Each structure stands twice: as structure tokens, then as C-alpha cells.
């Protein structure tokens, strides 16, 4: 069983989830069915992943009860206008074949367009209508969070941000803690590149008798963030779940955090300037 966090709206969020980009089509369904049967109960999708249908089909085929799974999707930048945001959410429902979505996020703030407060109001209203259970944001900087809270009186339950040892986001996480927002981590393994070959992580993995990926995921858990690793293979799915029966000590957590660097982002994805449509 994966432990859960209680969100600021009272709903439960599993402490580790499953990222679905770029899983699509029959192979994507197979990978997601495998993940659900292995025990994943938080599935992260988005309109722009073009796989909401895959997620819905996998959920139906898996045999896992609908109420046991937290399904997430995200609103793309091209639909931040209030009416378009509302329609987009319903289209997500129709593609997935669901009557509600458990967690819906604004994918990026798109500050150059400047309609994210309007989009947030649409999600607030849809939550009040019962179409959405929990609502949140993705890639929102503190100033963006302040604007939507001031504009609507509603604080996101979740903010999903890029977070991994090269980019540990200490200040962002502190803001989340102050506001009662749960942090989710995208790219939690640094896209499984050089990060997993860092000597510091290798040494810690040897000390605790785990793989490098398991050590990094455990680091996320001990920060209080919810990592969303993607794994198509059954073996990797199982490996990524086996992180709840050991702990890192404070020195090990600090050593991993110390890998952070100013250029730690995975790409050109600064929410202050990035535009996603």
C-alpha cells in the first residue's frame, strides 16, 4: 500500500504517482494496466500528452476500482479563457470516459498571456459543481500562486513543479509549505540521465542496499514531495514502488540536495517566461 497525504481540501493523494508522458495507444494502455496492477494509485496525465483516452481505457481494463485511483489531467495554455477552460475539462472527462476527475491542474501559467487567474476561476467553479474533486496548478511560481489566491480566495491543493536533485527548489517548497500546498515533482529522476550516475547517489545506494533510482525517489518522499516517475517496463514499475520500507538519514538527504545547481533545469522551462499552448 502506498501511503497518502491529506490535501488542503480534505481529499487524499498517494505519496507516489505514475507519470504517463509519452505513453499512448495500445502500448501505453498495456504499460498503464501493468502499473495499476502493480499498485500505482495516482496517474498523471494532461491534455497535451494526448493520452487521456489511453488512461481511461487502461483504468477500465485494469480491474482496479475507479474510486481507488486518483486520475490527474492538466489544462493547456490555449484554453485559459474561462469558457474554453470549462469546455476543455468536459472534453477531458469525455475522452477518459469518467464522470469526474480527481485532480485537475493548470499546466503552465503562461504569464505572457496573463489569463491564468481566469482559468483558475473556471477550475474553482467546476470543483464546486462536483466535476473536479481537487484542483491545483503546475509550474506556478510564488507570484503566480499569490495572484490566483488573491483573485479567487482559493488556494491550490497541489502545485506540480520540476524537482530533482539537480533542481531541489528549496524556496519554492517553502512557499508551498507556508500556503498548505502539496508539492508534486515532475522529472523526479532527472529524466534518468546523468543524475543516476552521480557518485554521491551511487555511494548512498550502496550504503542502503538500493538502486540509484530508489534512493532519489526516497529523497523526494522525505522532502514531502510526491514524485511522478514514468516507467514503461514492469520491472522498473516495481522497482520505483519499492521505496517505502527504508529511510535515508539526514546526512544522506543533505548530500543529495547539495547536488543542486543554478542551471539545474532539464530544459528551457522557466515558468516566468515559458509559454505552453
Secondary structure, DSSP 4 states (H G I P E B T S, - for coil): ---EEE-TTS-EEESEEEE-TT--HHHHHHHHHHHHHHT--EEE--GGGT-HHHHHHHHHHH---GGG-EEEEEE-GGG-SHHHHHHHHHHHHHHHT-S-EEEEEES---TTT--HHHHHHHHHHHHHTTSEEEEEEES--HHHHHHHHHHHS---SEEEEE-BTTB--HHHHHHHHHHTPEEEEESTTGGGSGGGG-HHHHHHHHHHT--HHHHHHHHHHHHT-EEEE---SHHHHHHHH--SS----HHHHHHHHTT--TT-SSSS--TTT----
